[in-house]
Amino acid sequence: MKNICMAVAIVAASLTACNSDTKTSVTSRTVEQGNMMDSGMHHMNEDSTNAEGMMNNASLNTVMNGYFQVKNALANDDAKAAASAGNKVAMAITNVDATGFNAEEKKMYEEVKADIKEHAEHIGSNGDKIAHQREHFELLSKDMYDMVKVSGTGKTMYYTHCPMYNNNKGANWLSEVIEIRNPYLGKKMPDCGTIKEELK
């Protein structure tokens, strides 16, 4: 009888220990799962913040693409195409959603927005005066460079210098390609220029 009682006691103790281990194991898994969920939510929040910033920077893409269209049109001596692209830039710069910009980005955007619009409008309204367009493109390029330096580019760009424009005073421009396509001298000297800076 004693042996039977001892056996029952041992089985009961084992079951209790197993249940205790199971509870501990379940509790551990629950805590781990909770931590993983918290970690996942943290990453989701980080991703959401990053996505918002990227979206706001991406809203500058329309402005940048219009700028590159102006640049390429001037490189091809096509004043009408430059005018059309200039009008796109003027419209796009006023439609940039700056709500997600940080303080520095917002400050720079506010500083250059009106100037970019003005120079783009001049390019847009002078489809028969390519020399005048190029004068404003030089100023537009300065503002675009300043903005890109603060906001980032989202892709590789090249800040390029033409030493011969404006009686050898020189001028700069941004390019989306590494090949030199000079917007100031056009087809006369299409490959005149050197890359001053690579922006990423």
Secondary structure, 3 states (H helix, E strand, C coil): CHHHHHHHHHHHHHHHHHHHHHHHHHHHHHHHHHHHHHHHHHHHHHHHHHHHHHHHHHCCHHHHHHHHHHHHHHHCCCHHHHHHHHHHHHHHHHCCCCCCCCHHHHHHHHHHHHHHHHHHHHHHCCCCCHHHHHHHHHHHHHHHHHHHHHHCCCCCEEEEEECCHHHHCCEEEEECCCCCCCCCCHHHCCCCCEEEEEEC
